[in-house]
Amino acid sequence: MNLFTKLKIFYVTIKSIAVSIDKIRQSLGRIESRQLSSCLRPDFNYYEFQVYSQWGEDGLIQYLINKIEVTNKIFIEFGVEKYTESNTRYLLTNNNWSGLIIDGSSENIEYIKRDPIYWMFNLKAINSFVDTDNINSIIKENGLSDDIGLLSIDIDGNDYFLFEKLNVVKPRIIICEYNSLWGNSFAVSVPYDPKFIRTKAHYSNLYFGASITALTKTATEKGYSLVGSNATGVNIFFIRNDLLGDINVVTPKEAWVEPKFRESRNPDGELTFLPYEERLALLSEMPLINFDDGKLYKVGDLFSSIK
């Protein structure tokens, strides 16, 4: 047996193992979902579990779609990278939803289109760097408008501004990434920059996004209520007000989670594992826009007022 044949057999074996592991992940997710569906716990985070999501979003989404009626089982997700870790992949594979996913990297989109899920399910992947000028037109040009099941926004930067601008769809569930470093006292965000890239904005990789209070402010204006954050303080969940039923509504102060994950980096790109206060201090000279008065503040000046 020559080397080429051995490598081919090795590749096929590895691929087969990966497929088997993926099926096991999905099966475990279904088991957890069925077990949790019979529970009547008021604690939103009790329903967390992870299949493809970064943290426990898969379980929270399953909980919510079992609590509200969803007639148009379509999702939109921004910032999916290679879509191997995302908020909507389990909805696609487990619940057979359809979806539009958008990412700014052409390499990521090509990777997704080579993934078997791209022919196995009704998924459309678009390569575009979304901004406030094109977000509505991109969605509309891809045949989506009005009522859809779920929207997930995670672009590590202009999340607030895209959320504020988006008006072509009316999702029943909205998931937004928030920067828990910005606390729960101020409605703030990094200033809008259509070319914003988190890894270039500040070497620490900490300077991005909006606070939970800012995103909730816009959600309220759009007719949505905050129902919780995941336990790690990365994503928040909103439900359209006409569908709330008996789902518990919370305030930003109740939902906010102090970030325990220590992803700060030094100028060489190495992890520094800084605690919360030192992470904030690292960004003391960086600007934030405060939506309560429309003014720009330095991080250090803004947060010194609540010490």
Helices and strands as residue ranges (DSSP letters): H 3-37, G 44-47, H 57-67, E 74-78, H 89-95, E 98-103, H 106-114, H 117-120, E 123-127, H 135-141, E 146-153, H 159-165, E 169-177, G 180-182, E 188-189, H 198-201, H 212-221, E 224-229, E 235-240, G 241-243, H 252-255, H 276-282, E 287-290, E 295-298, H 299-304
